[in-house]
Amino acid sequence: MRMPRPRTLRVTLGLIVMSLVGLLVVSATATMLARWDVASAQHTLAARVLPARQAAADLGKAFVDQETGQRGYLLTGDPRLLQPYTEGQATAGERTRSLSRLLAGDTPGVRALQELTAAATTWRTTVAEPEIAARRLGPIPAAQGSTLALDGTDPFDRVRTGLAVLEERTAALSAAQLTRIGRAQAIANGVTVAAVVLAVVVAAGGALIFRRRFGVPLDRLVAQVRTVADGNYDAPITPAGPRELSVIAGSVDTMRQSIVEHGRELVTAQRDLVLREEHDRMATELHDLTIQRLFALGLSLTSISLRQPDAAPALAPLIAETDRIIREVRAVIFDLDQGGGARGLRGQVAAVAEQSIRALGFPPTVEFAGAVDDVVDDGITKGTVAVVREALSNVARHAGASAVELRVEVGEGGLTVTVIDNGKGPGHDPFGQGIARMQARAELLGGRATVGPGDESGTVVEWRVPLAIGASPAG
């Protein structure tokens, strides 16, 4: 079952930041809507409700002026007292029109204004105008004046009642707008406080998540790296936490394994160096002592054969044997000078890998498994060395890689060469004729060669041929 890939630190931080930004947007939107509602209520209050209240108050004053002027003229007959009545009548008409416009859409207010207007019209047409017309004809007897005054009281009381209803309605409209403003401001304040609280909760939760997903794995990685740095190269470094830390941990563990492998290779190289030095010492001693003595012996036998012809037939086989021994010793010295292992498959592959460093720009990782040096078939040995050289050359020329792993393994029934690089992969460049030559060599030896993509990137070349361990060289 494939494990899910760990979430990256960037994604985690992005989610936390997006949550905070989302809270900010929600808070700002709610606050903006509440402020808009407040502004709308304030505009309605300032543009319609307050002017309506003022117009209602002015309308009441105008009706009172009319009633006062009418009564004064009725009592005194002075035409100047009709001026408040006339002016109040004009003001009442103007304020009635203003109220009709300001209260448009408010059914109770329009109804109250209509009832007030009807009551005022009734008072004016049935009381005020007839009384003024009667007074213009002359003084009104006291008894008749009292009767007229009583007759006008009831209609004007209905006007006062209408004014009270209208003023109560405008006051209610004003209170409603003030309530709307207060409610909108409370909502805005509540949303702001809730957003701040949620932001604090998200920030605190984000800090805990960040600590658990990044801080703890980072501390563990530092501890593991410190353990390896202290010399315990066998201690593994386990990837954990966000993907960035997992990649770092995996890379460091690869470096640890490379150090362990290189340490083993260094021990092997040191052992080979000691053997080579011993071989050189033995070759020097054989050359300086044994061959010189054998050569001197051969000269002595030849000299005796020349001085004593009768003994020549008996000495000839000895002289020939001495020459053969000298040739064999020289062959042994040559083998020692070659270091023994350098002539085996392991040494030849290692030499090719070392020669490829300049072309690659970095040393390849070389690994041997199984009885590699037991391969004695010259055809397989030469084919393996040629394939390794071709594969490393292809990587240097085509792959654009920064790391190469070379593995030569001898197992049951076959020899396998595996070359893995982290370059562009086979889809970018099929390595030209190099792969074809590898396949031809494999088929010639009864094997096969394949090339394909790596697990994550790069190319994997596998060359496999059958063999019999310990078989004598071909030909």
Beta strands, then each sheet from edge to edge (+ up, - down):
strand 1: 365-369
strand 2: 404-411
strand 3: 414-421
strand 4: 448-453
strand 5: 459-466
sheet 1: 1+ 2+ 3- 5+ 4-
end
